[in-house]
Amino acid sequence: MIDITAHSTPIGEALFHTITNSRGARVVLSTLGAGIVSIAVPDKDGKLTEVALGYKNAGDYFQDGPCMGKIPGRFANRIAKGKFSIDGTEYQLAINNGPNALHGGPTGFQNRIWEAKTEGDNAVVFSYSPEDGEEGYPGKLYVKATYTWTDDCELRLHLEATSDAATVVNLTNHAYFNLDGATSGTVLNHKLTLKASHYLPTDDTQIPTGEIAPVEGTPMDFTKAKEIGKDIHADFHPLKVGKGYDHCWVIDDYQKGKLQSVALLEGVDSGIKMEVLTTQPGMQVYTGNWLEGCPQAPDGYAYHDYDGVAIECQGFPDAPNHAEFPSSLLRPGEHYDETIVFKFA
């Protein structure tokens, strides 16, 4: 069942779509950034628990630092110095993260109102068409993001794109999760398991060096369930650069188009678990290292660093500048087609 309400934002009215399944669990989605505003699922005692971080006011989602729950684009994550080349032509993007470009720029997909239509009683299809040259990217793009919420508390996100010229595309969702409750405090006690035996080391500006390094013997090893906070303050360069985890893990056994289970997040008190599945080659795990000072939660709670964790399934950061990484290039006639699933139990 889908209910629709309207809320005012600095760039116009956003529509909020609430999908409620047969168990009473619900998801709230917004046309601003095609974002996840809320996910409420039963805990071990059957009590509905809000597990996605969100804001008190609809306008707070516009140009927020954390990119709360939204779809960044057209290239999620970082591009070194905001530069890349296609077929000998160099393109320059806005610099909005130290010396680099981040999440498609200050007016990226996350800060746009998307079109929306309902599909049946449990799906919403969002679409957006950036013009050639928007934020410096070549090609007019057509993007579609379809969210489906099932009776099994599975939120499926299907991301699609086509272009009329060669361009680069990297799409994900930037939701933050706290399975003990969105305003319950730290997630450093959550357990996390990743199907990833390698990660991408970065330079001091968080741009991948090109190395694909093993996690074994390092604080980056989550191949077996481990508390997020166990090693987060270790004397280890990647953790010092990001003030915590903010790196891309390389998914084991990746095959283009193959949907596989890649992560498991487990709450402590609620008994709620979230399994993540994707067709993407990587996942950026970000432990909310800079949440302090962001807009307040709906109940007025002030978020603090490490109050949520984002598991952003995506292509590799700075892929346009690394021929050895899975390609982010999208040419006319090709179809960008990726899926991310958040499955709650």
Salt bridges, closest charged atoms under 4 A:
ASP64 OD1 - LYS70 NZ 2.70
ASP87 OD1 - ARG331 NH2 2.92
GLU131 OE2 - LYS140 NZ 3.02
GLU134 OE1 - ARG112 NH2 3.70
GLU154 OE2 - ARG156 NH2 3.48
GLU160 OE2 - LYS144 NZ 3.68
GLU160 OE2 - HIS158 ND1 3.58
GLU160 OE1 - HIS335 NE2 3.09
ASP204 OD1 - HIS237 NE2 2.67
ASP231 OD2 - LYS226 NZ 2.86
ASP231 OD1 - LYS230 NZ 3.87
ASP235 OD1 - LYS240 NZ 3.81
ASP246 OD2 - ARG78 NH2 3.47
ASP253 OD2 - LYS195 NZ 3.60
GLU266 OE1 - LYS273 NZ 3.85
GLU292 OE2 - HIS304 ND1 3.04
ASP305 OD2 - LYS243 NZ 2.79
GLU312 OE2 - HIS174 NE2 3.42
ASP318 OD2 - HIS322 NE2 3.14
GLU324 OE2 - HIS322 ND1 3.12
ASP337 OD1 - HIS158 NE2 2.62
ASP337 OD2 - HIS335 ND1 3.91
